[in-house]
């Protein structure tokens, strides 16, 4: 079992869950940063769902790779 890839898979899993659960807060934080940099506000809450799903898929792939090596 490869422990480094196991740790990486857990990090991606946590990141994926955080982006899905706290997508509204992440969007508000991004918009506040964009306002301070004088850019337009954008509402992209669905993008955080897709990003979270991508992180979870990467996590599953790394977990399977860690178990078989």
N, C-alpha and C positions, 0 to 999 in steps of 0.2 A: 504494500500500500504506500503510495506516494503522499507523504504528509503535507508537502508544500502545495500541491494542487488541491488537496482537501481543504486547506486553509483558504486558498483562493476561491474555491467554490462557495465556501461559507460567506466570504466577503461579498461576492456577487449576489448571493441569495439575499443577504441583508440589504444590500443596495437596491435590489429589485423590489423588495417588499416596502422599503422606505419610499421609493419613488411612486409606488402605486398607492400606498396609504396616505401619504402627505402631499399629494399632487397639487392641491389648492394652495398650500403654504409655500411650496416650491415655486409655483407660478407667481404668487405675490412677491416673494423674495426676488425673483428674476426681474419682475416689473419695477420694483423699487430700485434695483441696481441700474436698470436701463434708464429710468427717469433721472437718476443722478448723473448719468453719462450723456443726457440729453438725446435719447433715442425714443422712438415710439413705444407705447405699451402694446403688448400682444397677449392674447389669451390662448394658450396652447396646452390646455389641461389634458387633452387626448394624447398629445405627444408623450406625456409622462407615463401614460398607461403602456404605450408601445415600447418605450424605453425600459420600463420595469419588466415587461414580458421578455424583452431581449436579454436583460441581465439574468433573469431566471433561467432562460434557455442555456446561456453560457454557463451558469452555475451547474445545471444538470449535466452538461457535456464534461465539464471539469471533474465533477464528482464521479462519473462513470469512468473517466480516464484514470482517476486516482485509485479507484478500487481495483481496476484490472492491471495496474502496473505495480 
